[in-house]
Amino acid sequence: MTKHRPQPRRNLPHEVASQLRRDIISGTCKPGEALAEPVLAERFGVSRAPVREAMIELERAGLVQFETTGRTRVRTLEEKDITEIVEARIALEAMGARLAAIRWTAEDTRWIENSIAAQEKATTGVKFSKLDIAMHEYIMQRGGNERLVTLWQYVRWQFEMALTHIHRLQKKRALDLRCFSVMGHRNVLKPLAGRQPETAAKVMAQHIKVSIEWYTPEISEPPPASKATPSGKRSISSR
């Protein structure tokens, strides 16, 4: 007699949070948009309790914010937020690249090369952003420091939301932004493939540092003239 294995119990808060995270990052839910528990509960066919737990998870990830009135809104990232996110990424990813270079293999190089090829073929900002973030996550994971990856994950969702929104705001210049990013990724790969830890850390830090010029106009060191130079945006709030 065949015994049927019990179906694993669904994690409703996680399912709701995952879908809302995708909606926020893709821009389906726009910055500043209100997220009402009753509406979301009806949409997902669940009670308000899983929705409330999902909101707490998203608030911890920095994607939504709770107001004193009791409302929940999609977070609007201002210039200060973007600057802090980039500064955190520089510190974390420079160390991640340094550790990754020590462990780097030919297989890792092939993975990054395939990722860059896919980035060049990406037809939308959302697709490119996913590939971009996935590549940076791969490098962080190859560093082998789980605590460092955990810290990086804390800002990961906020940056992915910001990056996707920047692609939409840039409109005609989005292709320049992608070319700029791909060029930076190729530069990062060189010291990783050469197993040069200190150089990998410096190149990664510089790659992230110059990228902030696409988001804010006040960075002191703009991208080199030989590369696509952004015009600068003061915030990524909806317009």
Helices and strands as residue ranges (DSSP letters): H 12-26, H 37-44, H 48-60, E 64-66, E 72-74, H 79-103, H 106-121, H 125-142, H 146-170, G 171-173, H 174-193, H 197-211, G 212-214
